[in-house]
Each structure stands twice: as C-alpha cells, then as structure tokens.
Amino acid sequence: MTDQYFYITWSANRTAKLFNREESYVLSTALIIILVSGITLNSALVIKLFRRKKKTPTDIQVINLATADFCFLAISGGQMLGVVWPTRVKPIFTSNSFQCRLVYGLMILFALEDVLTMTTMAVTRFIAIRYPNAGKKWLDMKSIVVSIIITWVLSCAMSFPPIIGFWSKLTYYIPPGTCLLNFKFHQPSKLVYLLLLSSLFYAIPIIIIGYCYVQIINVVRRSHRRVLDFRSERALSSKTDRPIRKNLKQEISLSITLFGVFFTFLLAYTPYILVHFLEMINSMLITAKIKYCLKSTTFITCIVNPILFLSKNIKRNYYQRCCWSIMHLNDRSVISDDKRSPIPASPSKVF
C-alpha cells in the first residue's frame, strides 16, 4: 500500500510545477546569466592570482574565497536551475536519499566556508593595521594556511550532520523533489544545531567583522592625523614621507575592498536569514518557492566579490604602469642633451 501511494504521488508530481511558465523562463534566463558570469569571474580571479610568481598571504585568502564562491554557485545555482527549468521533469530526486541530502550539505559547506573566510580576512587586516609589528611575525603564509584549514574543518563539521541525518535532518519538498533545511524545530537537538549554524553563519561573523572594521577605521584616522601632525611639526621631506603615505593608502585600499565584500554579504543574506528566523520562531510559514527565491539572492556575492578584487588588481596594474612610464620619461629627460627638447619630469605635466 505504501509503495502504491508513493508511486501515485511521485507520478503526479512529475507534471507539478513550483513556478508557472512565465516565472520559469525569467528565472531560468537570470540564473544562466548569473552562473556564466559568476563561474567566469571567479575562475579568472583564481587563475590571475595563481599566475603570480610571489603570492602574498592575502592572495591565498582571496583564492580560497573565490574557490568557495565558485563551488557554491556551481552546486546551488545548478540545482536551482533544475528546479526552475520549464522542461525539467520533477521531482529531481525521488526521495530523501543520500544524494539529495549531499547536494544541500555541500551548499552549507561552501556557503559557511565563504563566510568564515571573510571573517578571517577581516581579522587579519585588523591585526596587520592595529598591530603591524606582531602582524609581520604572525601573519605569514603558514599561519594563513592553518587558518584556512581550520575554517574548512569547521565547515565540514557543520555540513556533515544533515547529510547523514544525525543531529539535524533535511526536509524533502515536493514538487521540486529536493532536500532543504527546515527551520521549524521539534526536537531540542535540532534547535541546538539551527542556533549554532545561524550563529556561525551570520551572528558571530557580523559581530567580529563589524568590530574589526570599526577598529580599522579608528586606527586609520589616528594614523592619518599623526602623519599630518608630524609633517607640520618636523617638516618631513618627500622621501621620508612617501613610504608612510604609500603604506597607509595600501591598507585603506584593501580594507575598503574587504568592506565591500562584507557589505555585499549583508545585502544578499540578510533577507534569507531574517525570513528563516521568523520560520524558526513560528511567526511565518515558508514554502519551497519562497526558499528558492531567497536563495537566488545569495548568488549576488558570487559575482560581486570577484569583481571587487579584479577591479582592485586592474587599478593597481594601471598605477604601476603609470609609475613605470613616469620613471622612464624622467630617465629620458635626464639623459637628454641640448639638441633634444627635454621631456618634462613632473607627473602633473606629463598627464
């Protein structure tokens, strides 16, 4: 009797649709654009950083962040595309199988790794700016690699229980035939897991990253004020002042880029977290359609993050080329003789 009921239900849902035809075509087109753009941008960022002969610890962190974005977008976006594709036969999975749970578990893995990587990057920037001497000693390549390993272990530990059905179970949704995390808890163990996952994924990173950036802003303000006061009192020469201002500009530039990554995360994930929190406290009923629509907004981070880092590299390369051109013109002006008109050495006159 159970097998017959399951067969009738499964057969009926082969023609059931979560979205109507118009919504399916619009969402499918948007997802294809997002998938192609995100995968291309993250791949370009990883390849660009891997091609550098001398990689910095920050480069390793950015590579890890881009890898997590790439994997999350490929798995989550691919499943979402299968759900909204008009001609895709439903259900995608016929039951709450291991493969069904594995797909969502991998989404948790890469999404959590993305957030934890942003948190470690904010902490390392705070240490490098607030405690520069200690940062040179502790923020080396070995320490960064160890921190990345720790974040991956923690992400695997949080994504493994739903996959095997231990400590927390995923809910099988029909008609799409996919497994999703249901935030309506009925057991104390499930409540503990949801609270821990929400804390590691959203609450704790926001507190840590917010604190780090507030301190970075304060340090930069004080450093800028001290530089101005020191220049006015001691009348620093341009050669002495240039390294101070250059280092300060580099720290501010990288901090602004990382803050843009954090701000994008807030815009993309806050609606998703807020709605699921309302579901957790039984204030709102969340359907599978709403869950997938909210999940599609999280793909924004997978596109904006590589754009921010790639644009920063483009600006830096352009600045280096401009500096090289100025130095080349200065050398030509020094060796120019009286028969040739000297080329002005001042950058303001060159451009």
C-alpha positions in Angstrom: 0.0 0.0 0.0 2.8 2.4 0.9 4.7 1.6 -2.4 1.5 2.2 -4.4 0.8 5.5 -2.6 4.4 6.6 -3.2 4.2 5.7 -6.9 1.0 7.6 -7.4 2.4 10.6 -5.5 5.7 10.5 -7.5 3.9 10.2 -10.8 1.5 13.1 -10.0 4.4 15.3 -9.2 6.3 14.6 -12.4 3.9 17.2 -14.0 3.6 19.5 -11.0 5.5 22.9 -11.2 6.8 25.1 -8.5 6.8 28.1 -10.8 4.5 29.0 -13.7 5.7 29.2 -17.3 6.5 32.9 -17.3 8.3 32.8 -14.0 10.3 29.7 -15.1 11.6 31.4 -18.3 12.5 34.6 -16.5 14.3 32.8 -13.6 16.0 30.4 -16.0 17.4 33.2 -18.1 18.6 35.1 -15.0 20.2 32.0 -13.5 22.0 31.2 -16.7 23.5 34.8 -16.8 24.4 34.5 -13.1 26.0 31.1 -13.5 28.1 32.1 -16.5 29.1 35.4 -15.0 30.0 34.1 -11.6 31.9 31.0 -12.8 33.8 33.0 -15.3 34.7 35.8 -12.9 35.8 33.5 -10.1 37.8 31.4 -12.5 39.5 34.4 -13.9 40.4 35.7 -10.3 41.8 32.3 -9.3 43.9 32.0 -12.5 45.2 35.5 -12.2 46.3 35.0 -8.6 47.8 31.6 -9.3 49.9 33.0 -12.1 51.7 35.4 -9.7 55.2 34.2 -9.0 55.2 35.6 -5.5 51.9 35.2 -3.7 51.1 37.0 -0.5 49.0 35.6 2.4 46.1 37.8 1.2 46.3 36.3 -2.2 45.9 32.8 -0.7 42.8 34.0 1.3 41.3 35.5 -1.9 41.9 32.3 -3.8 40.1 30.4 -1.0 37.2 32.8 -1.1 36.9 32.6 -4.8 37.0 28.8 -4.7 34.2 28.7 -2.2 32.1 31.1 -4.2 32.8 29.1 -7.4 31.7 25.8 -5.8 28.7 27.3 -4.0 27.4 28.9 -7.2 28.0 25.8 -9.3 26.2 23.4 -7.0 23.5 25.7 -5.6 22.9 27.5 -8.9 22.9 24.3 -10.8 20.2 22.8 -8.6 18.2 26.0 -8.7 18.3 25.9 -12.5 17.0 22.4 -12.5 14.1 23.5 -10.2 13.0 26.4 -12.4 13.8 24.9 -15.8 10.4 24.6 -17.6 11.0 21.3 -19.3 12.9 19.6 -16.4 11.0 16.6 -15.2 10.1 16.7 -11.5 11.0 15.6 -8.9 14.7 16.0 -9.2 15.2 13.3 -6.5 12.6 10.7 -5.9 13.1 10.6 -2.1 15.1 12.0 0.8 18.1 10.0 -0.4 21.7 10.4 0.3 22.3 12.2 -3.0 19.5 14.6 -2.2 21.0 15.4 1.2 24.5 15.6 -0.1 23.7 18.4 -2.5 22.3 20.6 0.2 25.1 19.6 2.6 27.6 20.8 0.1 25.7 24.1 -0.2 26.1 24.5 3.6 29.8 23.6 3.3 30.8 26.2 0.7 28.5 28.9 2.0 29.8 28.6 5.5 33.4 28.5 4.2 32.7 31.7 2.3 31.6 33.5 5.5 34.4 32.1 7.7 36.9 33.2 5.1 35.6 36.7 5.1 35.8 36.7 8.9 39.4 35.6 8.9 40.3 38.2 6.3 38.8 40.9 8.4 40.7 39.7 11.5 44.0 39.5 9.6 43.5 43.0 8.3 42.7 44.3 11.8 45.9 42.7 13.2 48.0 44.0 10.3 46.8 47.5 10.8 46.3 47.7 14.6 49.4 45.7 15.5 51.8 45.9 12.5 54.9 44.6 14.3 53.0 41.5 15.5 51.3 41.1 12.1 54.7 40.8 10.4 55.6 38.0 12.8 52.3 36.0 12.9 50.5 36.7 9.7 52.9 34.7 7.5 52.0 32.2 4.8 52.0 29.3 7.3 49.5 31.0 9.7 47.2 31.8 6.9 47.2 28.2 5.5 46.5 26.9 9.1 43.6 29.3 9.5 42.1 28.2 6.1 42.4 24.5 7.2 40.6 25.3 10.4 37.7 27.0 8.6 37.3 24.1 6.2 37.3 21.6 9.1 34.7 23.7 10.9 32.6 24.0 7.7 32.7 20.2 7.2 31.7 19.6 10.8 28.6 21.7 10.4 27.6 20.4 7.0 28.2 16.7 7.8 25.3 16.1 10.3 22.4 16.9 7.8 23.9 14.7 5.2 23.9 11.6 7.3 20.7 12.6 9.2 22.5 12.9 12.6 21.7 15.8 14.9 19.7 17.6 12.2 17.5 16.3 9.3 16.7 17.8 6.0 13.1 18.1 4.8 12.1 16.6 1.4 10.0 19.1 -0.6 7.5 18.1 -3.3 7.1 19.0 -6.2 10.7 20.1 -6.8 12.0 16.9 -5.2 14.8 18.5 -3.3 16.1 18.5 0.3 16.1 21.7 2.2 16.8 22.7 5.8 13.5 23.2 7.7 13.9 25.8 10.4 10.7 24.6 12.2 12.3 22.7 15.1 10.5 19.9 17.0 13.4 18.4 18.9 16.0 20.1 21.3 18.9 18.7 19.3 17.6 20.2 16.1 17.1 23.6 17.8 20.7 23.5 19.1 22.0 22.7 15.6 20.0 25.5 14.0 21.1 28.1 16.6 24.7 27.0 16.2 24.6 27.1 12.4 22.9 30.5 12.4 25.5 31.9 14.9 28.5 30.6 12.9 27.0 31.7 9.6 25.6 35.1 10.4 25.6 36.4 14.0 29.2 35.8 15.1 30.8 36.8 11.8 28.8 40.1 11.7 30.0 40.9 15.3 33.6 40.1 14.6 33.8 41.7 11.2 31.9 44.8 12.4 34.2 45.2 15.3 37.3 44.7 13.2 36.3 47.4 10.6 35.3 49.9 13.3 38.7 49.5 14.8 40.4 49.7 11.4 38.6 53.0 10.7 39.7 54.4 14.1 43.3 53.3 13.6 43.4 54.8 10.1 42.0 58.1 11.3 44.6 58.3 14.1 47.4 57.3 11.8 46.4 59.9 9.2 46.2 62.5 11.9 49.6 61.6 13.3 51.2 61.7 9.8 49.7 65.2 9.2 50.9 66.5 12.6 54.3 65.0 12.2 54.7 66.6 8.7 53.7 70.0 10.0 56.0 69.9 13.1 59.1 68.2 11.7 58.7 69.3 8.0 59.3 65.8 6.7 61.0 65.6 3.3 59.1 63.9 0.5 61.5 60.9 0.5 60.7 60.2 4.2 57.0 60.9 3.9 56.4 58.9 0.8 56.7 55.4 2.4 54.3 56.3 5.2 51.6 57.6 2.9 52.1 54.7 0.5 51.6 52.1 3.2 48.6 54.0 4.6 47.0 54.1 1.2 47.6 50.4 0.6 46.0 49.5 3.9 43.0 51.8 3.3 42.5 50.4 -0.2 42.5 46.7 0.8 40.2 47.5 3.8 37.7 49.2 1.6 37.7 46.3 -0.8 37.1 43.8 2.0 34.4 46.0 3.5 32.7 46.0 0.1 32.7 42.2 0.2 31.2 42.3 3.7 28.5 44.8 2.7 27.5 42.7 -0.2 27.2 39.7 2.1 24.8 41.7 4.3 22.6 42.7 1.4 22.5 39.2 -0.1 22.0 37.1 3.0 20.0 39.3 5.5 16.6 38.6 3.8 17.4 34.9 3.7 18.4 34.8 7.4 15.6 37.0 8.6 12.8 35.0 6.9 14.2 31.7 8.2 14.4 33.2 11.7 10.7 34.1 11.5 10.1 30.5 10.5 12.1 29.3 13.4 10.0 31.2 16.0 6.8 30.0 14.2 5.9 33.5 13.0 5.9 32.8 9.3 5.2 29.8 7.0 7.9 29.4 4.4 7.1 27.5 1.3 9.7 25.9 -1.0 9.0 28.6 -3.6 10.0 31.4 -1.1 13.0 29.5 0.0 14.3 29.2 -3.6 13.6 32.8 -4.4 15.5 33.9 -1.3 18.4 31.5 -2.1 18.8 33.1 -5.5 19.6 36.4 -3.9 22.6 34.9 -2.2 24.2 34.4 -5.6 25.0 38.1 -5.7 28.1 37.6 -3.6 29.5 35.1 -6.0 29.5 37.8 -8.7 30.3 41.0 -6.8 33.3 39.5 -4.8 35.5 38.7 -7.8 34.5 42.0 -9.5 35.8 43.9 -6.4 39.1 42.1 -6.3 39.6 42.1 -10.1 38.9 45.8 -10.3 41.4 46.4 -7.5 44.1 44.5 -9.4 43.3 46.4 -12.6 43.7 49.7 -10.8 47.0 48.5 -9.2 48.4 47.4 -12.6 47.4 50.6 -14.2 49.0 52.6 -11.4 52.2 50.5 -11.7 52.3 51.1 -15.5 51.8 54.8 -15.0 54.6 54.9 -12.4 56.9 53.0 -14.8 56.1 55.4 -17.6 56.8 58.4 -15.4 60.2 56.9 -14.4 61.0 56.1 -18.0 60.2 59.7 -19.0 62.3 61.0 -16.1 65.3 58.9 -17.2 64.9 60.2 -20.8 64.8 63.8 -19.5 67.9 63.4 -17.5 70.0 62.0 -20.4 68.6 64.3 -23.0 71.1 66.7 -24.5 70.8 70.3 -25.7 69.8 69.2 -29.3 66.7 67.5 -28.0 64.0 69.2 -26.1 63.8 67.7 -22.6 60.7 65.8 -21.7 59.1 67.2 -18.5 59.7 65.1 -15.4 56.8 66.3 -13.4 53.9 63.8 -13.4 51.4 66.6 -13.3 52.8 67.9 -16.5 53.0 64.5 -18.2 49.3 63.8 -17.7 
